[in-house]
Amino acid sequence: MATEKITDVRRMLHWPGHMETDYIYTLGLAGEKFFSEIKQNGRLLGAKCKRCRVVYLPPRIYCERCFDKLGEWVNVGTKGSVYTFTMAYVDINGAKLKEPIVYALIKFRDVEGGLVHKLGEVKPPEIRIGMPVEAVFKPQAERKGDINDIKYFKPTE
Ligand SMILES: [Zn+2]
């Protein structure tokens, strides 16, 4: 497990890069189910390989180990832990933010992959690698079936 703190946003964006392409790749297939489940039920679903017993999040359409098609959905819960995090001090146009935004890669127990999302209800000095967090969802009426239906992840302790 990597414990280094990534301070350069570009490095973090590059590191989970294959994850982002997975999002795009699976959006019409596994992704559709994934996001509709967030919208309807506030649940995070992973895709499980029956042969390898590996659970992937975000869900994929086939297993990276044995290339079997993934058909089984598992509820991975809404609680994970901070695997790594980084702070953004400027917005996408380079304008300085009033408050830095903290982005983290959230990992879930016994799940391969993870979600990159914002951290909330916590000040940067209190954030640490391995910190347990849980997803905070928007009210159901405001959910649109995308990753922003999760407002952020907040510490559970
Ligand atoms: Zn497999």
Backbone and ligand atoms as CSV (ligand in chain L), in Angstrom:
chain,resi,resn,atom,element,x,y,z
A,1,MET,N,N,0.848,-1.197,0.000
A,1,MET,CA,C,0.000,0.000,0.000
A,1,MET,C,C,0.883,1.245,0.000
A,2,ALA,N,N,0.591,2.145,-0.894
A,2,ALA,CA,C,1.359,3.376,-0.991
A,2,ALA,C,C,0.922,4.328,0.112
A,3,THR,N,N,1.878,4.904,0.788
A,3,THR,CA,C,1.528,5.845,1.847
A,3,THR,C,C,2.025,7.248,1.522
A,4,GLU,N,N,2.660,7.391,0.369
A,4,GLU,CA,C,3.155,8.719,0.024
A,4,GLU,C,C,1.980,9.649,-0.248
A,5,LYS,N,N,2.199,10.895,0.078
A,5,LYS,CA,C,1.168,11.897,-0.145
A,5,LYS,C,C,1.467,12.566,-1.488
A,6,ILE,N,N,0.509,12.482,-2.380
A,6,ILE,CA,C,0.716,13.094,-3.689
A,6,ILE,C,C,0.294,14.554,-3.603
A,7,THR,N,N,1.243,15.443,-3.837
A,7,THR,CA,C,0.950,16.870,-3.674
A,7,THR,C,C,0.711,17.554,-5.018
A,8,ASP,N,N,1.109,16.891,-6.084
A,8,ASP,CA,C,0.927,17.475,-7.406
A,8,ASP,C,C,-0.316,16.862,-8.046
A,9,VAL,N,N,-1.323,17.689,-8.266
A,9,VAL,CA,C,-2.606,17.214,-8.807
A,9,VAL,C,C,-2.424,16.426,-10.096
A,10,ARG,N,N,-1.492,16.900,-10.931
A,10,ARG,CA,C,-1.315,16.223,-12.225
A,10,ARG,C,C,-0.877,14.780,-12.051
A,11,ARG,N,N,-0.072,14.538,-11.021
A,11,ARG,CA,C,0.359,13.160,-10.775
A,11,ARG,C,C,-0.823,12.291,-10.391
A,12,MET,N,N,-1.693,12.841,-9.556
A,12,MET,CA,C,-2.834,12.053,-9.117
A,12,MET,C,C,-3.772,11.780,-10.286
A,13,LEU,N,N,-3.952,12.767,-11.140
A,13,LEU,CA,C,-4.832,12.559,-12.287
A,13,LEU,C,C,-4.255,11.518,-13.236
A,14,HIS,N,N,-2.950,11.451,-13.269
A,14,HIS,CA,C,-2.343,10.472,-14.158
A,14,HIS,C,C,-2.365,9.076,-13.569
A,15,TRP,N,N,-2.157,9.020,-12.287
A,15,TRP,CA,C,-2.053,7.695,-11.673
A,15,TRP,C,C,-3.321,6.857,-11.821
A,16,PRO,N,N,-4.514,7.422,-11.483
A,16,PRO,CA,C,-5.708,6.578,-11.677
A,16,PRO,C,C,-6.246,6.701,-13.091
A,17,GLY,N,N,-5.407,7.096,-14.030
A,17,GLY,CA,C,-5.853,7.362,-15.391
A,17,GLY,C,C,-6.617,6.223,-16.014
A,18,HIS,N,N,-6.191,5.011,-15.758
A,18,HIS,CA,C,-6.894,3.901,-16.395
A,18,HIS,C,C,-8.292,3.748,-15.810
A,19,MET,N,N,-8.466,4.249,-14.591
A,19,MET,CA,C,-9.783,4.230,-13.981
A,19,MET,C,C,-10.755,5.131,-14.741
A,20,GLU,N,N,-10.255,6.285,-15.127
A,20,GLU,CA,C,-11.132,7.218,-15.830
A,20,GLU,C,C,-11.568,6.665,-17.179
A,21,THR,N,N,-10.675,5.984,-17.843
A,21,THR,CA,C,-11.082,5.408,-19.115
A,21,THR,C,C,-12.071,4.268,-18.885
A,22,ASP,N,N,-11.937,3.599,-17.741
A,22,ASP,CA,C,-12.928,2.575,-17.407
A,22,ASP,C,C,-14.322,3.185,-17.246
A,23,TYR,N,N,-14.354,4.355,-16.613
A,23,TYR,CA,C,-15.636,5.047,-16.467
A,23,TYR,C,C,-16.276,5.249,-17.827
A,24,ILE,N,N,-15.460,5.756,-18.743
A,24,ILE,CA,C,-15.983,6.062,-20.073
A,24,ILE,C,C,-16.382,4.765,-20.779
A,25,TYR,N,N,-15.518,3.794,-20.679
A,25,TYR,CA,C,-15.741,2.529,-21.367
A,25,TYR,C,C,-17.020,1.847,-20.909
A,26,THR,N,N,-17.290,1.927,-19.611
A,26,THR,CA,C,-18.401,1.147,-19.073
A,26,THR,C,C,-19.670,1.970,-18.886
A,27,LEU,N,N,-19.611,3.238,-19.227
A,27,LEU,CA,C,-20.747,4.094,-18.911
A,27,LEU,C,C,-22.059,3.581,-19.492
A,28,GLY,N,N,-22.031,3.060,-20.684
A,28,GLY,CA,C,-23.268,2.598,-21.295
A,28,GLY,C,C,-23.693,1.222,-20.832
A,29,LEU,N,N,-22.791,0.493,-20.194
A,29,LEU,CA,C,-23.080,-0.891,-19.817
A,29,LEU,C,C,-23.128,-1.019,-18.312
A,30,ALA,N,N,-22.002,-1.364,-17.705
A,30,ALA,CA,C,-21.971,-1.493,-16.253
A,30,ALA,C,C,-22.231,-0.148,-15.582
A,31,GLY,N,N,-21.756,0.924,-16.212
A,31,GLY,CA,C,-21.890,2.253,-15.621
A,31,GLY,C,C,-23.325,2.703,-15.477
A,32,GLU,N,N,-24.146,2.298,-16.399
A,32,GLU,CA,C,-25.547,2.698,-16.357
A,32,GLU,C,C,-26.223,2.144,-15.102
A,33,LYS,N,N,-25.987,0.892,-14.835
A,33,LYS,CA,C,-26.532,0.247,-13.633
A,33,LYS,C,C,-25.932,0.886,-12.370
A,34,PHE,N,N,-24.629,1.115,-12.408
A,34,PHE,CA,C,-23.921,1.712,-11.278
A,34,PHE,C,C,-24.550,3.054,-10.893
A,35,PHE,N,N,-24.747,3.915,-11.876
A,35,PHE,CA,C,-25.272,5.249,-11.581
A,35,PHE,C,C,-26.764,5.240,-11.268
A,36,SER,N,N,-27.520,4.343,-11.889
A,36,SER,CA,C,-28.947,4.315,-11.572
A,36,SER,C,C,-29.149,3.798,-10.148
A,37,GLU,N,N,-28.267,2.916,-9.697
A,37,GLU,CA,C,-28.357,2.403,-8.322
A,37,GLU,C,C,-28.017,3.501,-7.310
A,38,ILE,N,N,-27.050,4.344,-7.635
A,38,ILE,CA,C,-26.728,5.495,-6.778
A,38,ILE,C,C,-27.949,6.415,-6.706
A,39,LYS,N,N,-28.529,6.672,-7.865
A,39,LYS,CA,C,-29.660,7.604,-7.929
A,39,LYS,C,C,-30.884,7.066,-7.174
A,40,GLN,N,N,-31.239,5.819,-7.440
A,40,GLN,CA,C,-32.466,5.257,-6.856
A,40,GLN,C,C,-32.303,4.907,-5.386
A,41,ASN,N,N,-31.182,4.259,-5.064
A,41,ASN,CA,C,-31.071,3.625,-3.744
A,41,ASN,C,C,-29.889,4.087,-2.906
A,42,GLY,N,N,-29.073,4.995,-3.447
A,42,GLY,CA,C,-27.907,5.445,-2.681
A,42,GLY,C,C,-26.978,4.302,-2.329
A,43,ARG,N,N,-26.824,3.397,-3.269
A,43,ARG,CA,C,-25.928,2.254,-3.037
A,43,ARG,C,C,-24.806,2.241,-4.066
A,44,LEU,N,N,-23.651,1.772,-3.625
A,44,LEU,CA,C,-22.511,1.623,-4.540
A,44,LEU,C,C,-22.379,0.149,-4.889
A,45,LEU,N,N,-22.489,-0.151,-6.166
A,45,LEU,CA,C,-22.395,-1.539,-6.605
A,45,LEU,C,C,-21.083,-1.784,-7.333
A,46,GLY,N,N,-20.457,-2.892,-7.001
A,46,GLY,CA,C,-19.292,-3.343,-7.739
A,46,GLY,C,C,-19.682,-4.540,-8.585
A,47,ALA,N,N,-18.816,-4.888,-9.518
A,47,ALA,CA,C,-19.056,-6.064,-10.360
A,47,ALA,C,C,-18.098,-7.166,-9.930
A,48,LYS,N,N,-18.659,-8.359,-9.709
A,48,LYS,CA,C,-17.857,-9.456,-9.183
A,48,LYS,C,C,-17.603,-10.522,-10.232
A,49,CYS,N,N,-16.361,-10.994,-10.257
A,49,CYS,CA,C,-16.034,-12.136,-11.110
A,49,CYS,C,C,-16.296,-13.412,-10.326
A,50,LYS,N,N,-17.189,-14.241,-10.865
A,50,LYS,CA,C,-17.559,-15.471,-10.156
A,50,LYS,C,C,-16.381,-16.423,-10.067
A,51,ARG,N,N,-15.521,-16.384,-11.083
A,51,ARG,CA,C,-14.386,-17.301,-11.106
A,51,ARG,C,C,-13.288,-16.853,-10.132
A,52,CYS,N,N,-12.878,-15.595,-10.212
A,52,CYS,CA,C,-11.764,-15.086,-9.380
A,52,CYS,C,C,-12.240,-14.538,-8.035
A,53,ARG,N,N,-13.526,-14.275,-7.891
A,53,ARG,CA,C,-14.108,-13.688,-6.695
A,53,ARG,C,C,-13.605,-12.276,-6.425
A,54,VAL,N,N,-13.100,-11.637,-7.469
A,54,VAL,CA,C,-12.638,-10.256,-7.339
A,54,VAL,C,C,-13.810,-9.327,-7.619
A,55,VAL,N,N,-13.938,-8.275,-6.784
A,55,VAL,CA,C,-14.986,-7.281,-6.989
A,55,VAL,C,C,-14.349,-6.002,-7.506
A,56,TYR,N,N,-14.890,-5.486,-8.609
A,56,TYR,CA,C,-14.346,-4.280,-9.230
A,56,TYR,C,C,-15.249,-3.078,-8.993
A,57,LEU,N,N,-14.633,-1.966,-8.623
A,57,LEU,CA,C,-15.340,-0.701,-8.476
A,57,LEU,C,C,-14.442,0.409,-9.020
A,58,PRO,N,N,-14.870,1.260,-9.930
A,58,PRO,CA,C,-16.155,1.191,-10.632
A,58,PRO,C,C,-16.314,-0.149,-11.351
A,59,PRO,N,N,-17.556,-0.585,-11.524
A,59,PRO,CA,C,-17.774,-1.868,-12.182
A,59,PRO,C,C,-17.244,-1.877,-13.605
A,60,ARG,N,N,-16.807,-3.038,-14.009
A,60,ARG,CA,C,-16.337,-3.223,-15.387
A,60,ARG,C,C,-17.192,-4.260,-16.067
A,61,ILE,N,N,-16.949,-4.450,-17.319
A,61,ILE,CA,C,-17.760,-5.447,-18.020
A,61,ILE,C,C,-17.051,-6.791,-18.114
A,62,TYR,N,N,-15.725,-6.781,-17.904
A,62,TYR,CA,C,-15.052,-8.073,-17.894
A,62,TYR,C,C,-13.934,-8.055,-16.849
A,63,CYS,N,N,-13.530,-9.252,-16.421
A,63,CYS,CA,C,-12.515,-9.401,-15.384
A,63,CYS,C,C,-11.127,-9.170,-15.972
A,64,GLU,N,N,-10.333,-8.356,-15.281
A,64,GLU,CA,C,-8.982,-8.060,-15.771
A,64,GLU,C,C,-8.040,-9.242,-15.611
A,65,ARG,N,N,-8.432,-10.203,-14.785
A,65,ARG,CA,C,-7.540,-11.340,-14.534
A,65,ARG,C,C,-7.826,-12.502,-15.468
A,66,CYS,N,N,-9.115,-12.865,-15.603
A,66,CYS,CA,C,-9.436,-14.056,-16.412
A,66,CYS,C,C,-10.232,-13.708,-17.675
A,67,PHE,N,N,-10.594,-12.428,-17.823
A,67,PHE,CA,C,-11.338,-11.943,-18.989
A,67,PHE,C,C,-12.748,-12.503,-19.100
A,68,ASP,N,N,-13.243,-13.075,-18.016
A,68,ASP,CA,C,-14.639,-13.508,-18.003
A,68,ASP,C,C,-15.539,-12.276,-17.986
A,69,LYS,N,N,-16.714,-12.428,-18.547
A,69,LYS,CA,C,-17.707,-11.364,-18.485
A,69,LYS,C,C,-18.206,-11.258,-17.041
A,70,LEU,N,N,-18.354,-10.049,-16.553
A,70,LEU,CA,C,-18.820,-9.858,-15.182
A,70,LEU,C,C,-20.321,-9.636,-15.191
A,71,GLY,N,N,-21.036,-10.469,-14.456
A,71,GLY,CA,C,-22.485,-10.334,-14.465
A,71,GLY,C,C,-23.084,-10.184,-13.083
A,72,GLU,N,N,-22.284,-10.407,-12.041
A,72,GLU,CA,C,-22.843,-10.398,-10.696
A,72,GLU,C,C,-22.572,-9.047,-10.023
A,73,TRP,N,N,-23.621,-8.455,-9.467
A,73,TRP,CA,C,-23.485,-7.169,-8.788
A,73,TRP,C,C,-23.392,-7.382,-7.287
A,74,VAL,N,N,-22.523,-6.651,-6.642
A,74,VAL,CA,C,-22.433,-6.724,-5.176
A,74,VAL,C,C,-22.458,-5.316,-4.593
A,75,ASN,N,N,-23.197,-5.193,-3.509
A,75,ASN,CA,C,-23.245,-3.937,-2.782
A,75,ASN,C,C,-21.952,-3.809,-1.979
A,76,VAL,N,N,-21.154,-2.800,-2.282
A,76,VAL,CA,C,-19.878,-2.666,-1.564
A,76,VAL,C,C,-20.026,-1.752,-0.341
A,77,GLY,N,N,-21.241,-1.269,-0.100
A,77,GLY,CA,C,-21.453,-0.378,1.034
A,77,GLY,C,C,-21.034,1.038,0.683
A,78,THR,N,N,-21.140,1.921,1.637
A,78,THR,CA,C,-20.815,3.319,1.370
A,78,THR,C,C,-19.593,3.773,2.171
A,79,LYS,N,N,-18.984,2.822,2.880
A,79,LYS,CA,C,-17.833,3.171,3.720
A,79,LYS,C,C,-16.531,2.631,3.144
A,80,GLY,N,N,-15.547,3.510,3.080
A,80,GLY,CA,C,-14.230,3.123,2.598
A,80,GLY,C,C,-13.164,3.820,3.407
A,81,SER,N,N,-11.985,3.922,2.827
A,81,SER,CA,C,-10.922,4.654,3.512
A,81,SER,C,C,-10.093,5.424,2.488
A,82,VAL,N,N,-9.439,6.469,2.992
A,82,VAL,CA,C,-8.635,7.330,2.127
A,82,VAL,C,C,-7.342,6.605,1.770
A,83,TYR,N,N,-7.158,6.374,0.490
A,83,TYR,CA,C,-5.945,5.700,0.027
A,83,TYR,C,C,-4.856,6.717,-0.251
A,84,THR,N,N,-5.245,7.804,-0.884
A,84,THR,CA,C,-4.338,8.926,-1.089
A,84,THR,C,C,-5.196,10.155,-1.324
A,85,PHE,N,N,-4.613,11.338,-1.151
A,85,PHE,CA,C,-5.409,12.544,-1.361
A,85,PHE,C,C,-4.527,13.682,-1.835
A,86,THR,N,N,-5.167,14.705,-2.370
A,86,THR,CA,C,-4.442,15.873,-2.834
A,86,THR,C,C,-5.332,17.088,-2.687
A,87,MET,N,N,-4.722,18.252,-2.641
A,87,MET,CA,C,-5.462,19.488,-2.445
A,87,MET,C,C,-5.431,20.313,-3.728
A,88,ALA,N,N,-6.586,20.874,-4.075
A,88,ALA,CA,C,-6.632,21.807,-5.203
A,88,ALA,C,C,-6.825,23.212,-4.661
A,89,TYR,N,N,-5.942,24.102,-5.056
A,89,TYR,CA,C,-6.012,25.489,-4.580
A,89,TYR,C,C,-6.546,26.437,-5.639
A,90,VAL,N,N,-6.595,25.955,-6.881
A,90,VAL,CA,C,-7.122,26.778,-7.974
A,90,VAL,C,C,-8.182,25.969,-8.721
A,91,ASP,N,N,-9.090,26.671,-9.347
A,91,ASP,CA,C,-10.118,25.967,-10.112
A,91,ASP,C,C,-9.583,25.594,-11.493
A,92,ILE,N,N,-10.459,25.059,-12.315
A,92,ILE,CA,C,-10.023,24.518,-13.604
A,92,ILE,C,C,-9.482,25.615,-14.519
A,93,ASN,N,N,-9.881,26.864,-14.264
A,93,ASN,CA,C,-9.394,28.001,-15.060
A,93,ASN,C,C,-8.187,28.688,-14.440
A,94,GLY,N,N,-7.723,28.153,-13.318
A,94,GLY,CA,C,-6.537,28.726,-12.692
A,94,GLY,C,C,-6.848,29.815,-11.678
A,95,ALA,N,N,-8.129,30.078,-11.433
A,95,ALA,CA,C,-8.500,31.093,-10.440
A,95,ALA,C,C,-8.377,30.505,-9.033
A,96,LYS,N,N,-7.868,31.311,-8.122
A,96,LYS,CA,C,-7.643,30.828,-6.752
A,96,LYS,C,C,-8.976,30.545,-6.054
A,97,LEU,N,N,-9.053,29.398,-5.369
A,97,LEU,CA,C,-10.264,29.027,-4.642
A,97,LEU,C,C,-10.237,29.645,-3.251
A,98,LYS,N,N,-11.412,29.992,-2.735
A,98,LYS,CA,C,-11.496,30.525,-1.365
A,98,LYS,C,C,-11.023,29.472,-0.364
A,99,GLU,N,N,-11.531,28.275,-0.538
A,99,GLU,CA,C,-11.140,27.149,0.322
A,99,GLU,C,C,-10.577,26.069,-0.590
A,100,PRO,N,N,-9.446,25.468,-0.211
A,100,PRO,CA,C,-8.947,24.388,-1.071
A,100,PRO,C,C,-9.935,23.216,-1.108
A,101,ILE,N,N,-10.006,22.560,-2.248
A,101,ILE,CA,C,-10.837,21.358,-2.374
A,101,ILE,C,C,-9.925,20.154,-2.211
A,102,VAL,N,N,-10.360,19.206,-1.400
A,102,VAL,CA,C,-9.560,18.005,-1.187
A,102,VAL,C,C,-10.145,16.869,-2.009
A,103,TYR,N,N,-9.304,16.283,-2.853
A,103,TYR,CA,C,-9.716,15.116,-3.632
A,103,TYR,C,C,-9.009,13.896,-3.072
A,104,ALA,N,N,-9.741,12.816,-2.974
A,104,ALA,CA,C,-9.133,11.601,-2.439
A,104,ALA,C,C,-9.482,10.412,-3.313
A,105,LEU,N,N,-8.596,9.441,-3.298
A,105,LEU,CA,C,-8.947,8.139,-3.862
A,105,LEU,C,C,-9.454,7.304,-2.697
A,106,ILE,N,N,-10.717,6.912,-2.770
A,106,ILE,CA,C,-11.353,6.120,-1.716
A,106,ILE,C,C,-11.321,4.653,-2.125
A,107,LYS,N,N,-10.776,3.841,-1.247
A,107,LYS,CA,C,-10.745,2.398,-1.483
A,107,LYS,C,C,-11.753,1.721,-0.564
A,108,PHE,N,N,-12.290,0.613,-1.022
A,108,PHE,CA,C,-13.267,-0.154,-0.248
A,108,PHE,C,C,-12.691,-1.528,0.060
A,109,ARG,N,N,-13.079,-2.059,1.202
A,109,ARG,CA,C,-12.500,-3.324,1.645
A,109,ARG,C,C,-12.807,-4.469,0.671
A,110,ASP,N,N,-11.801,-5.205,0.340
A,110,ASP,CA,C,-11.918,-6.363,-0.551
A,110,ASP,C,C,-12.443,-6.002,-1.938
A,111,VAL,N,N,-12.175,-4.773,-2.341
A,111,VAL,CA,C,-12.639,-4.313,-3.649
A,111,VAL,C,C,-11.443,-3.799,-4.436
A,112,GLU,N,N,-11.404,-4.170,-5.715
A,112,GLU,CA,C,-10.324,-3.702,-6.572
A,112,GLU,C,C,-10.751,-2.387,-7.246
A,113,GLY,N,N,-9.875,-1.395,-7.212
A,113,GLY,CA,C,-10.206,-0.095,-7.781
A,113,GLY,C,C,-10.519,0.902,-6.684
A,114,GLY,N,N,-11.463,1.769,-6.939
A,114,GLY,CA,C,-11.835,2.787,-5.964
A,114,GLY,C,C,-12.460,3.971,-6.665
A,115,LEU,N,N,-12.840,4.955,-5.879
A,115,LEU,CA,C,-13.475,6.145,-6.442
A,115,LEU,C,C,-12.673,7.379,-6.078
A,116,VAL,N,N,-12.467,8.249,-7.059
A,116,VAL,CA,C,-11.872,9.556,-6.785
A,116,VAL,C,C,-13.023,10.511,-6.508
A,117,HIS,N,N,-12.987,11.151,-5.341
A,117,HIS,CA,C,-14.063,12.082,-5.002
A,117,HIS,C,C,-13.561,13.122,-4.014
A,118,LYS,N,N,-14.413,14.096,-3.737
A,118,LYS,CA,C,-14.064,15.151,-2.789
A,118,LYS,C,C,-14.232,14.651,-1.353
A,119,LEU,N,N,-13.484,15.251,-0.442
A,119,LEU,CA,C,-13.695,15.017,0.982
A,119,LEU,C,C,-14.399,16.240,1.550
A,120,GLY,N,N,-15.320,16.011,2.475
A,120,GLY,CA,C,-16.049,17.113,3.101
A,120,GLY,C,C,-16.122,16.935,4.605
A,121,GLU,N,N,-16.550,18.013,5.284
A,121,GLU,CA,C,-16.719,17.997,6.742
A,121,GLU,C,C,-15.429,17.647,7.468
A,122,VAL,N,N,-14.311,18.038,6.853
A,122,VAL,CA,C,-13.008,17.772,7.478
A,122,VAL,C,C,-12.022,18.829,6.992
A,123,LYS,N,N,-11.140,19.271,7.894
A,123,LYS,CA,C,-10.114,20.258,7.522
A,123,LYS,C,C,-8.843,19.517,7.105
A,124,PRO,N,N,-8.163,20.076,6.099
A,124,PRO,CA,C,-6.968,19.385,5.589
A,124,PRO,C,C,-5.991,18.850,6.648
A,125,PRO,N,N,-5.699,19.597,7.746
A,125,PRO,CA,C,-4.721,19.031,8.690
A,125,PRO,C,C,-5.181,17.727,9.346
A,126,GLU,N,N,-6.507,17.509,9.351
A,126,GLU,CA,C,-7.048,16.311,10.016
A,126,GLU,C,C,-7.072,15.103,9.089
A,127,ILE,N,N,-6.834,15.329,7.813
A,127,ILE,CA,C,-6.944,14.224,6.849
A,127,ILE,C,C,-5.685,13.375,6.902
A,128,ARG,N,N,-5.871,12.073,6.912
A,128,ARG,CA,C,-4.714,11.188,6.885
A,128,ARG,C,C,-5.006,9.966,6.005
A,129,ILE,N,N,-3.937,9.393,5.537
A,129,ILE,CA,C,-4.046,8.160,4.754
A,129,ILE,C,C,-4.646,7.069,5.650
A,130,GLY,N,N,-5.615,6.346,5.111
A,130,GLY,CA,C,-6.248,5.275,5.883
A,130,GLY,C,C,-7.453,5.739,6.681
A,131,MET,N,N,-7.731,7.017,6.667
A,131,MET,CA,C,-8.869,7.559,7.425
A,131,MET,C,C,-10.180,6.951,6.923
A,132,PRO,N,N,-10.995,6.392,7.830
A,132,PRO,CA,C,-12.275,5.830,7.379
A,132,PRO,C,C,-13.263,6.932,7.011
A,133,VAL,N,N,-13.915,6.759,5.891
A,133,VAL,CA,C,-14.863,7.759,5.382
A,133,VAL,C,C,-16.114,7.063,4.853
A,134,GLU,N,N,-17.178,7.857,4.724
A,134,GLU,CA,C,-18.391,7.315,4.108
A,134,GLU,C,C,-18.979,8.321,3.139
A,135,ALA,N,N,-19.718,7.792,2.172
A,135,ALA,CA,C,-20.317,8.637,1.137
A,135,ALA,C,C,-21.492,9.419,1.711
A,136,VAL,N,N,-21.574,10.696,1.341
A,136,VAL,CA,C,-22.728,11.525,1.673
A,136,VAL,C,C,-23.447,11.807,0.358
A,137,PHE,N,N,-24.676,11.313,0.265
A,137,PHE,CA,C,-25.447,11.467,-0.977
A,137,PHE,C,C,-26.302,12.721,-0.930
A,138,LYS,N,N,-26.572,13.265,-2.111
A,138,LYS,CA,C,-27.550,14.343,-2.209
A,138,LYS,C,C,-28.930,13.760,-1.893
A,139,PRO,N,N,-29.888,14.618,-1.524
A,139,PRO,CA,C,-31.259,14.114,-1.376
A,139,PRO,C,C,-31.702,13.474,-2.693
A,140,GLN,N,N,-32.504,12.445,-2.607
A,140,GLN,CA,C,-32.823,11.674,-3.804
A,140,GLN,C,C,-33.421,12.525,-4.930
A,141,ALA,N,N,-34.250,13.491,-4.575
A,141,ALA,CA,C,-34.895,14.341,-5.589
A,141,ALA,C,C,-33.883,15.149,-6.399
A,142,GLU,N,N,-32.700,15.370,-5.832
A,142,GLU,CA,C,-31.677,16.165,-6.528
A,142,GLU,C,C,-30.688,15.310,-7.319
A,143,ARG,N,N,-30.810,13.989,-7.191
A,143,ARG,CA,C,-29.829,13.121,-7.867
A,143,ARG,C,C,-30.125,13.016,-9.354
A,144,LYS,N,N,-29.041,12.974,-10.121
A,144,LYS,CA,C,-29.196,12.950,-11.579
A,144,LYS,C,C,-28.671,11.673,-12.218
A,145,GLY,N,N,-28.157,10.765,-11.385
A,145,GLY,CA,C,-27.604,9.548,-11.963
A,145,GLY,C,C,-26.185,9.741,-12.458
A,146,ASP,N,N,-25.417,10.570,-11.755
A,146,ASP,CA,C,-23.988,10.675,-12.068
A,146,ASP,C,C,-23.188,10.713,-10.759
A,147,ILE,N,N,-21.879,10.846,-10.901
A,147,ILE,CA,C,-21.000,10.722,-9.732
A,147,ILE,C,C,-21.219,11.862,-8.742
A,148,ASN,N,N,-21.785,12.975,-9.215
A,148,ASN,CA,C,-22.063,14.098,-8.317
A,148,ASN,C,C,-23.291,13.883,-7.442
A,149,ASP,N,N,-23.976,12.748,-7.629
A,149,ASP,CA,C,-25.039,12.384,-6.684
A,149,ASP,C,C,-24.438,12.110,-5.312
A,150,ILE,N,N,-23.150,11.800,-5.297
A,150,ILE,CA,C,-22.417,11.755,-4.030
A,150,ILE,C,C,-21.874,13.167,-3.821
A,151,LYS,N,N,-22.244,13.800,-2.712
A,151,LYS,CA,C,-21.750,15.161,-2.462
A,151,LYS,C,C,-20.255,15.131,-2.173
A,152,TYR,N,N,-19.887,14.218,-1.300
A,152,TYR,CA,C,-18.491,14.043,-0.912
A,152,TYR,C,C,-18.400,12.839,0.016
A,153,PHE,N,N,-17.223,12.517,0.432
A,153,PHE,CA,C,-17.023,11.505,1.479
A,153,PHE,C,C,-16.614,12.240,2.750
A,154,LYS,N,N,-17.181,11.841,3.879
A,154,LYS,CA,C,-16.833,12.487,5.148
A,154,LYS,C,C,-16.276,11.449,6.120
A,155,PRO,N,N,-15.478,11.914,7.082
A,155,PRO,CA,C,-14.921,10.971,8.050
A,155,PRO,C,C,-16.017,10.309,8.874
A,156,THR,N,N,-15.827,9.049,9.210
A,156,THR,CA,C,-16.836,8.341,10.020
A,156,THR,C,C,-16.537,8.424,11.511
A,157,GLU,N,N,-15.337,8.876,11.850
A,157,GLU,CA,C,-15.013,8.905,13.283
A,157,GLU,C,C,-15.061,10.318,13.843
L,1,ZN,ZN,ZN,-11.924,-13.357,-13.164
